[in-house]
Amino acid sequence: MITINKKDYKIIDVHTHLPWQDEYKTIKEKEQCLIDELKKNKIDSAVLIADSLSESCIGNNQECFDVVKRNANLKMVYGFTPLERFDEQLTELHEMLEKKEVIGVKLYPGHEDFCMNDSRLDKVFKLCIKFDVPVVIHTEWNWDYYPQYSHPFFISQIAEKYKDLRIVCAHIWIPRSIESIKQTIKHDNIFYDMSSFAFDDEYKKLYPKATFITYEKAIEILEEIISKNPDKIMFGSDFGTLKIDAHIEIVSRLNISELNLSKLLFKNAQKIYRI
């Protein structure tokens, strides 16, 4: 529960990872860092997103599942890649969805060398529809040479083909969010999370070629989405890399109604993720 303008709000962070930094040597240490950060920022519950790779500094599916089992305030999104162990992953994902052990599936186009128009992904989309969970897609448009594997055109194509599929666009194609929203917000089954909208100086030093948005620009983008459809946007921080409190600060500066603030902070997440 956090307090904004003297009113208390529940808060669900729909986009967290285990921290990747070298100072956290074990999964247990990474887990404790995440739990401490959630507690410090008064986050009621969070969605932990696993990496799609077997060897990962932010935790693979099994490692993240073990973390979620130990913490009642965490839910898990399964990380999927079409590039390796495809049938094995599909089987594992089906079993976890059947047991209600995961609440969504994350794809990493751009981070990984595949495009969202890859026909192999149809099997993933059909599983998501069958078990009524969203697919979460990494979207960003950061460097000129960055492959546009999650271009808004491809996401719109998926939304039109699979109208019963809920699609969450993580990061909202920063920094080209406004133009991407205009291409996608018309689709009833496309949603957004605001993760990675607050960059700290440490991150900027790590990625000097990236195009970072200011807090003012982040506020403009969020208010634009909320003015068009307040049911589409969720709070997320991308913790593990970025800071939760910085994202809360942006939210606290929004000029929106109490109802729309509630939708942003937790109500939309409850509907979209069925939690």
Secondary structure, 3 states (H helix, E strand, C coil): CEEECCEEECCEEEEECCCCCCCCCCHHHHHHHHHHHHHHCCCCEEEEECCCCCCCCCCCHHHHHHHHHCCCCEEEEEEECCCCCHHHHHHHHHHHHHCCCCCCEEECECCECCCCCCHHHHHHHHHHHHHCCCEEEECCCCCCCCCCCCCHHHHHHHHHHCCCCCEEEEHHHCCCHHHHHHHHCCCCCEEEECCCCCCCHHHHHHCCCCCCCCHHHHHHHHHHHHHHCCCCEECCCCECCECHHHHHHHHHCCCCCHHHHHHHHHHHHHHHCCC
